[in-house]
């Protein structure tokens, strides 16, 4: 294998590793949403990792509003 091919191969490998790292870090900033059930009552627990804030809602509509508010804050 020539030196040029080795360099291209290393560049490709490092490029893939870099992209995986970016994808991982980006996923760490995504809003998290869980649907929960407590004694038959369904509710939603949400988390914004950018500010460390948790919130709890009793309807999907409230969650949608919260998501929009978080996106507009960014």
VMD Tcl script that draws the C-alpha trace (Angstrom):
set ca {
  {0.00 0.00 0.00}
  {1.42 3.38 -0.93}
  {1.89 6.31 1.42}
  {-0.84 8.24 -0.40}
  {-3.34 5.40 0.12}
  {-2.40 5.17 3.81}
  {-2.95 8.90 4.26}
  {-6.32 8.73 2.49}
  {-7.33 5.73 4.58}
  {-6.33 7.44 7.85}
  {-8.14 10.61 6.81}
  {-11.27 8.57 6.09}
  {-11.04 6.75 9.44}
  {-10.52 9.98 11.40}
  {-13.38 11.60 9.47}
  {-15.73 8.77 10.45}
  {-14.63 8.93 14.10}
  {-15.10 12.70 14.13}
  {-18.61 12.38 12.66}
  {-19.56 9.76 15.26}
  {-18.33 12.06 18.03}
  {-20.37 14.97 16.64}
  {-23.45 12.74 16.37}
  {-22.97 11.55 19.97}
  {-22.55 15.07 21.35}
  {-25.52 16.33 19.35}
  {-27.71 13.51 20.68}
  {-26.76 14.55 24.21}
  {-28.48 17.90 23.60}
  {-31.77 16.47 22.30}
  {-34.93 16.97 24.31}
  {-35.94 13.79 26.17}
  {-39.60 12.81 26.59}
  {-41.04 9.88 28.51}
  {-44.65 8.80 28.81}
  {-45.32 7.57 32.35}
  {-48.22 6.01 34.18}
  {-48.91 6.39 37.90}
  {-51.96 4.67 39.39}
  {-53.63 4.63 36.00}
  {-52.90 8.29 35.27}
  {-50.79 8.96 32.20}
  {-48.38 11.89 32.27}
  {-45.28 13.04 30.43}
  {-41.86 13.73 31.89}
  {-39.65 15.96 29.76}
  {-36.02 17.00 30.07}
  {-33.94 19.67 28.37}
  {-30.25 18.74 28.76}
  {-29.14 22.19 27.59}
  {-30.42 23.79 30.79}
  {-30.91 20.72 33.02}
  {-34.63 21.43 33.38}
  {-37.25 18.71 33.98}
  {-40.99 19.33 33.60}
  {-44.12 17.22 33.94}
  {-47.31 17.50 31.89}
  {-50.70 15.83 31.84}
  {-51.34 16.08 28.09}
  {-49.51 15.67 24.80}
  {-50.59 19.17 23.81}
  {-48.79 20.64 26.83}
  {-45.67 18.71 25.77}
  {-45.91 20.11 22.24}
  {-46.15 23.64 23.61}
  {-43.14 23.02 25.87}
  {-41.13 21.68 22.91}
  {-41.92 24.76 20.84}
  {-40.92 27.02 23.73}
  {-37.60 25.18 24.12}
  {-36.88 25.43 20.39}
  {-37.59 29.16 20.30}
  {-35.36 29.76 23.32}
  {-32.39 28.25 21.49}
}
mol new
graphics top color blue
foreach p $ca { graphics top sphere $p radius 0.5 }
foreach p [lrange $ca 0 end-1] q [lrange $ca 1 end] { graphics top cylinder $p $q radius 0.2 }
display resetview
